[in-house]
Structures are given as C-alpha cells and as structure tokens.
Amino acid sequence: MVIDIALDYESIIVGLSAIAAWVAALFAYRSYKVSMRALELAESESIDKKTNIAVYLADSFRIYDKKTKQGKYIFSIAYSNKSDADDSITEVYLETFYVNSKNRVSHLISSHEPDSGEWLSGEAKPAKLPLNIQSRSSVTNWFVFSALSITEKAQRIEKYRVVAKNGKGQEVAVESYILREIEYENNS
C-alpha cells in the first residue's frame, strides 16, 4: 500500500515560512544577548572614563577550608591614579552574580574583610582602607571576601565583580568570570 501525499505549492511555502520565522527568532535572541553584553562593556568603559582611577585584576581565587566549612574569595587588584592629585579608595565590595535554584540570576554583596590575613600566605596582607594612592602612581593589594553559603549551593556563578569607591563616590569595577580554587591548609 502506497500513501500518496499531495503537497501543493502553498503548503510548501507555509512550511518554509514557518521554518524561516523560527530561524529569524533564534538569530534575534542571539543578537539581543550580544547587544546586552556590548551595552555592559560600554557602560563599564563610560564609568572608567568618568573617574581618575583605573583598575586591573592581577589574580583571583577561591580558597576553602573543609574543616571549618568556610571559604573566601581573594583578589589581587591594582589601582592606578591617573590624576595629578592624590586620591583614595574608601570602600571595596564584591558583587557575586549567581544562578539560583529557580534558574534566575541573583546577586549578593560582600564587604572587604581587612582582618582576614590568616587566609593569605607568606607576607601577603589584606588591604586596609582607606587605600591612599599618590598622584600618577598605582598600588596593588589583596582583597578578601566571604564565600557565602548560598553561592556555594548555586547552580553556577555568572561573574564576580569587585567595586571600589573613592572619596568622591566615583566607582571603578573589575570583573572575573572564573576563580582558581585552592584548598586551605592551616600550618599552625
């Protein structure tokens, strides 16, 4: 038994049009995502041009102590003062963007912990605020933040964003999308 399916030109055109519409929708969504990222970068560049402080991420990692079940996010960041006048960083905080259990992007804010020197090795010490920067110079320091348990249970971390404010309230930020992991060993 042979099944004879008669396709006329209108049915073929309707089918191809539907496929073309789906492909166009996929490309539009991809274009939307790319344009959102471009907007984010443009806003970041705009903010950088408004302030006299430039920022550079030298290193970043996550350290975890299995015994105490505590973790820290640690960043080595260089701040450069492009101005002819001295400036200072008065506040530093970490914004952690993560995907929660409902598949929504959430974010938490953690303050810099200047008294968390035991998490760093050797002579390294967390930065003490305010962080004074001479004119036309730069300083590099370690910044330590708590790894909150809610982000440890997240489906994934989208990005880490370290924001610094100077005395005039101007902000500079640096982002990291991946952190190296180190297991904490207390040598005492």
C-alpha positions as CSV (number, residue, x, y, z in Angstrom):
1,M,0.0,0.0,0.0
2,V,1.4,3.3,-1.1
3,I,0.4,6.5,0.7
4,D,0.1,9.4,-1.7
5,I,0.6,12.7,-0.1
6,A,-0.2,15.6,-2.3
7,L,1.7,18.7,-1.4
8,D,0.7,21.9,-3.2
9,Y,2.9,24.9,-3.5
10,E,1.0,26.9,-0.8
11,S,1.7,24.2,1.8
12,I,5.4,24.1,1.0
13,I,5.6,27.9,1.1
14,V,3.8,28.0,4.5
15,G,6.1,25.4,5.9
16,L,9.3,27.1,4.7
17,S,8.0,30.4,6.1
18,A,7.4,28.9,9.5
19,I,11.0,27.5,9.5
20,A,12.4,30.8,8.4
21,A,10.5,32.6,11.2
22,W,12.0,30.3,13.8
23,V,15.5,30.8,12.5
24,A,14.9,34.6,12.5
25,A,13.7,34.4,16.1
26,L,16.8,32.4,17.1
27,F,19.1,35.0,15.5
28,A,17.2,37.8,17.1
29,Y,17.6,36.3,20.5
30,R,21.3,35.8,19.9
31,S,21.6,39.4,18.7
32,Y,19.8,40.5,21.8
33,K,22.3,38.7,24.1
34,V,25.3,40.1,22.2
35,S,23.9,43.6,22.4
36,M,23.3,43.3,26.1
37,R,26.9,42.3,26.6
38,A,28.1,45.2,24.4
39,L,25.9,47.6,26.5
40,E,27.5,46.2,29.7
41,L,31.0,46.8,28.3
42,A,30.1,50.3,27.0
43,E,28.7,51.2,30.4
44,S,31.9,49.9,32.1
45,E,34.1,52.0,29.7
46,S,31.9,55.0,30.3
47,I,32.4,54.7,34.1
48,D,36.1,54.2,33.7
49,K,36.3,57.4,31.7
50,K,34.5,59.4,34.5
51,T,36.9,58.5,37.2
52,N,40.6,59.1,37.6
53,I,41.3,55.7,38.9
54,A,42.0,52.7,36.7
55,V,41.7,49.2,37.8
56,Y,43.5,45.9,36.9
57,L,42.8,42.4,38.1
58,A,46.1,40.7,38.7
59,D,44.8,37.4,40.3
60,S,41.7,35.8,41.8
61,F,41.0,32.6,43.5
62,R,38.6,30.8,45.9
63,I,40.0,29.2,49.0
64,Y,38.0,26.7,51.0
65,D,38.7,25.1,54.4
66,K,37.0,21.7,54.6
67,K,37.4,21.5,58.4
68,T,35.5,24.7,59.2
69,K,33.5,24.6,56.0
70,Q,34.3,28.3,55.3
71,G,35.5,29.8,52.2
72,K,36.9,33.1,50.9
73,Y,37.2,34.8,47.6
74,I,40.5,36.5,47.3
75,F,41.5,39.1,44.6
76,S,44.8,40.8,43.9
77,I,43.9,44.2,42.3
78,A,46.0,47.1,41.1
79,Y,44.5,50.6,41.3
80,S,46.2,53.4,39.3
81,N,45.6,57.1,39.9
82,K,45.7,58.9,36.5
83,S,45.2,62.3,38.2
84,D,47.7,64.9,39.3
85,A,46.1,64.9,42.7
86,D,46.2,62.2,45.3
87,D,43.1,60.0,45.7
88,S,42.0,57.2,47.9
89,I,39.8,54.1,47.8
90,T,37.4,54.3,50.7
91,E,35.1,51.3,50.1
92,V,35.5,47.9,48.3
93,Y,32.9,45.3,47.9
94,L,32.2,42.2,45.9
95,E,29.1,41.5,43.9
96,T,28.6,37.8,43.2
97,F,26.1,37.1,40.4
98,Y,24.8,33.5,40.5
99,V,22.0,31.4,39.1
100,N,19.7,30.3,41.9
101,S,17.6,27.1,42.2
102,K,14.7,28.8,40.3
103,N,17.1,29.5,37.3
104,R,17.2,33.2,38.0
105,V,20.2,35.3,38.2
106,S,20.6,36.8,41.7
107,H,23.4,38.7,43.3
108,L,24.9,39.2,46.7
109,I,27.1,41.9,48.0
110,S,30.0,41.2,50.4
111,S,32.3,43.7,52.1
112,H,36.1,43.5,52.1
113,E,37.4,41.9,55.2
114,P,40.7,43.6,56.1
115,D,41.2,41.4,59.2
116,S,41.3,38.1,57.3
117,G,45.1,37.9,56.9
118,E,45.2,34.2,58.0
119,W,43.7,33.2,54.6
120,L,46.7,34.6,52.8
121,S,50.2,33.0,52.8
122,G,53.6,34.4,53.3
123,E,53.9,38.2,53.8
124,A,50.7,38.9,52.0
125,K,48.2,41.0,53.9
126,P,44.6,42.2,53.1
127,A,44.3,45.9,52.2
128,K,43.5,48.4,54.9
129,L,41.0,51.1,53.9
130,P,41.2,53.9,53.0
131,L,43.8,52.9,50.4
132,N,45.7,56.1,49.6
133,I,47.1,56.4,46.0
134,Q,49.7,59.0,45.2
135,S,49.2,61.1,42.0
136,R,50.3,59.3,38.8
137,S,51.1,56.1,40.7
138,S,49.5,52.7,41.4
139,V,49.1,50.3,44.3
140,T,48.4,46.6,44.3
141,N,46.7,44.9,47.2
142,W,44.8,41.8,48.3
143,F,41.1,42.0,48.9
144,V,39.3,39.2,50.9
145,F,35.6,38.5,50.8
146,S,33.5,35.8,52.5
147,A,32.2,33.0,50.3
148,L,28.6,32.9,51.4
149,S,27.0,29.5,51.7
150,I,24.1,30.5,49.3
151,T,26.6,31.0,46.5
152,E,28.2,27.7,47.3
153,K,24.9,26.0,46.6
154,A,24.2,27.9,43.4
155,Q,23.8,26.2,40.1
156,R,26.6,28.3,38.7
157,I,28.3,31.6,39.3
158,E,27.9,34.0,36.4
159,K,30.6,36.5,37.4
160,Y,32.4,38.2,40.3
161,R,32.5,42.0,40.2
162,V,34.8,43.9,42.6
163,V,33.7,47.5,43.0
164,A,35.8,50.3,44.6
165,K,34.6,53.8,45.5
166,N,36.8,56.8,46.1
167,G,36.1,59.7,48.5
168,K,34.1,61.5,45.8
169,G,31.8,58.5,45.4
170,Q,33.1,57.6,42.0
171,E,33.2,53.8,41.2
172,V,35.5,51.6,39.4
173,A,34.9,47.9,38.9
174,V,36.7,44.8,37.7
175,E,35.0,41.5,36.7
176,S,36.2,37.9,36.9
177,Y,34.3,35.0,35.4
178,I,36.5,32.3,36.8
179,L,38.5,31.8,40.0
180,R,41.2,29.4,40.7
181,E,40.5,27.0,43.6
182,I,42.9,26.4,46.4
183,E,42.3,24.1,49.4
184,Y,43.1,25.8,52.7
185,E,45.7,24.2,54.9
186,N,46.4,25.6,58.3
187,N,50.1,25.1,59.0
188,S,49.9,26.1,62.7
